Amino acid sequence: MAQTTPAADAASRRASCRVLADDGIIDPIAVEIAARGIRVVALTAPERQAAAARILARGGTLALISRRLRVSGSTAAKLAGRCLHAQAATS
């Protein structure tokens, strides 16, 4: 089995964290994999929002959103804010 260098591992993680182009389809399996932190999954913006909502619904924190979705703290806060705003709008 071939071993990779730390630099190659980091490049691979960065490549797999990119937001995919929105195709109008939300893949619930990809969302669940990302929300549970099973592995890194490339997501569209709506999928990433759905994953953040699932993390929050399960009692997760901004730090957990940041870690599982491979986003910055400020992006995690924006995703959480949108979830809370959407929840307030439906209540």
SESERO-153030 format. One record per residue (C-alpha): residue number from 1; residue in one letter; x, y, z. Coordinates in Angstrom, 3 decimals. Each point is the difference from the previous one (the first is absolute). Example, Ala and Ser with C-alpha at 12.3 -4.5 7.8 and 13.67 -1.06 7.14 Angstrom:
2
num 1; residuo a; px 12.300; py -4.500; pz 7.800
num 2; residuo s; px 1.370; py 3.440; pz -0.660
//
This chain:
91
num 1; residuo m; px 0.000; py 0.000; pz 0.000
num 2; residuo a; px 1.416; py 3.373; pz -0.977
num 3; residuo q; px 0.516; py 2.587; pz 2.707
num 4; residuo t; px -0.693; py 3.656; pz -0.552
num 5; residuo t; px 1.877; py 2.982; pz 1.331
num 6; residuo p; px -1.575; py 2.457; pz 2.454
num 7; residuo a; px -0.028; py 2.618; pz -2.762
num 8; residuo a; px -1.884; py -2.362; pz -2.333
num 9; residuo d; px -2.470; py -0.831; pz 2.781
num 10; residuo a; px -0.626; py 3.697; pz 0.630
num 11; residuo a; px -0.496; py 0.670; pz -3.701
num 12; residuo s; px -2.448; py -2.881; pz -0.200
num 13; residuo r; px -2.011; py 1.325; pz 2.956
num 14; residuo r; px -0.132; py 3.488; pz -1.518
num 15; residuo a; px -1.162; py -1.380; pz -3.343
num 16; residuo s; px -2.752; py -2.076; pz 1.585
num 17; residuo c; px -1.341; py 2.918; pz 2.086
num 18; residuo r; px -0.920; py 2.197; pz -2.909
num 19; residuo v; px -3.589; py 0.966; pz -0.523
num 20; residuo l; px -1.448; py -1.656; pz -3.070
num 21; residuo a; px -2.081; py 1.906; pz -2.523
num 22; residuo d; px -3.664; py 0.007; pz 1.001
num 23; residuo d; px -1.840; py -2.421; pz -2.258
num 24; residuo g; px -3.338; py 0.392; pz 1.787
num 25; residuo i; px 0.198; py -3.485; pz 1.488
num 26; residuo i; px 0.698; py -0.675; pz 3.668
num 27; residuo d; px 1.674; py -3.347; pz 0.619
num 28; residuo p; px -1.291; py -1.119; pz 3.422
num 29; residuo i; px 2.672; py -2.681; pz 0.313
num 30; residuo a; px 2.833; py 2.498; pz -0.556
num 31; residuo v; px -1.644; py 2.374; pz 2.494
num 32; residuo e; px -0.243; py -2.747; pz 2.623
num 33; residuo i; px 3.599; py -1.137; pz -0.535
num 34; residuo a; px 1.228; py 3.571; pz 0.435
num 35; residuo a; px -2.254; py 0.741; pz 2.990
num 36; residuo r; px 1.143; py -3.122; pz 1.848
num 37; residuo g; px 3.654; py 0.670; pz -0.842
num 38; residuo i; px 0.448; py -3.448; pz -1.528
num 39; residuo r; px 2.287; py 1.370; pz -2.706
num 40; residuo v; px 0.604; py 3.128; pz -2.055
num 41; residuo v; px -2.607; py 0.431; pz -2.726
num 42; residuo a; px -0.207; py 2.682; pz -2.671
num 43; residuo l; px -3.352; py 1.766; pz 0.379
num 44; residuo t; px -2.014; py 2.625; pz -1.830
num 45; residuo a; px -0.878; py 3.147; pz 1.968
num 46; residuo p; px -3.547; py -1.253; pz 0.790
num 47; residuo e; px 1.407; py -3.373; pz 1.095
num 48; residuo r; px 2.500; py 1.730; pz 2.254
num 49; residuo q; px -2.835; py 2.044; pz 1.512
num 50; residuo a; px -2.036; py -3.171; pz 0.565
num 51; residuo a; px 2.974; py -1.714; pz 1.654
num 52; residuo a; px 0.493; py 2.991; pz 2.316
num 53; residuo a; px -3.705; py -0.123; pz 0.914
num 54; residuo r; px 0.291; py -3.709; pz 0.864
num 55; residuo i; px 3.063; py 0.615; pz 2.142
num 56; residuo l; px -1.804; py 2.764; pz 1.909
num 57; residuo a; px -3.168; py -2.093; pz 0.366
num 58; residuo r; px 2.084; py -2.682; pz 1.700
num 59; residuo g; px 1.401; py 2.506; pz 2.484
num 60; residuo g; px 3.186; py 0.778; pz -1.907
num 61; residuo t; px 2.012; py 3.180; pz 0.355
num 62; residuo l; px 1.581; py 2.447; pz -2.423
num 63; residuo a; px 3.323; py -1.719; pz 0.610
num 64; residuo l; px -1.513; py -3.335; pz -0.994
num 65; residuo i; px -1.491; py 1.507; pz -3.177
num 66; residuo s; px 3.382; py 1.500; pz -0.809
num 67; residuo r; px 1.838; py -3.280; pz 0.555
num 68; residuo r; px -2.433; py -2.341; pz -1.745
num 69; residuo l; px -0.713; py 2.215; pz -3.009
num 70; residuo r; px 3.592; py 1.268; pz -0.248
num 71; residuo v; px -1.042; py 3.663; pz 0.090
num 72; residuo s; px 1.322; py 2.999; pz 1.907
num 73; residuo g; px -1.551; py 1.142; pz 3.248
num 74; residuo s; px -1.620; py 2.984; pz -1.697
num 75; residuo t; px -1.514; py -2.228; pz -2.698
num 76; residuo a; px -1.295; py -2.363; pz 2.684
num 77; residuo a; px -1.611; py 2.978; pz 1.750
num 78; residuo k; px -1.647; py 1.127; pz -3.253
num 79; residuo l; px -1.343; py -3.500; pz -0.670
num 80; residuo a; px -1.363; py -0.223; pz 3.557
num 81; residuo g; px -1.517; py 3.467; pz -0.276
num 82; residuo r; px -1.828; py -0.986; pz -3.168
num 83; residuo c; px -1.309; py -3.136; pz 1.729
num 84; residuo l; px -1.296; py 2.008; pz 2.942
num 85; residuo h; px -1.501; py 2.636; pz -2.303
num 86; residuo a; px -1.772; py -2.685; pz -2.060
num 87; residuo q; px -1.261; py -1.683; pz 3.163
num 88; residuo a; px -1.362; py 3.298; pz 1.356
num 89; residuo a; px -1.732; py 0.715; pz -3.310
num 90; residuo t; px -1.848; py -3.319; pz 0.094
num 91; residuo s; px -1.066; py 0.326; pz 3.660
//
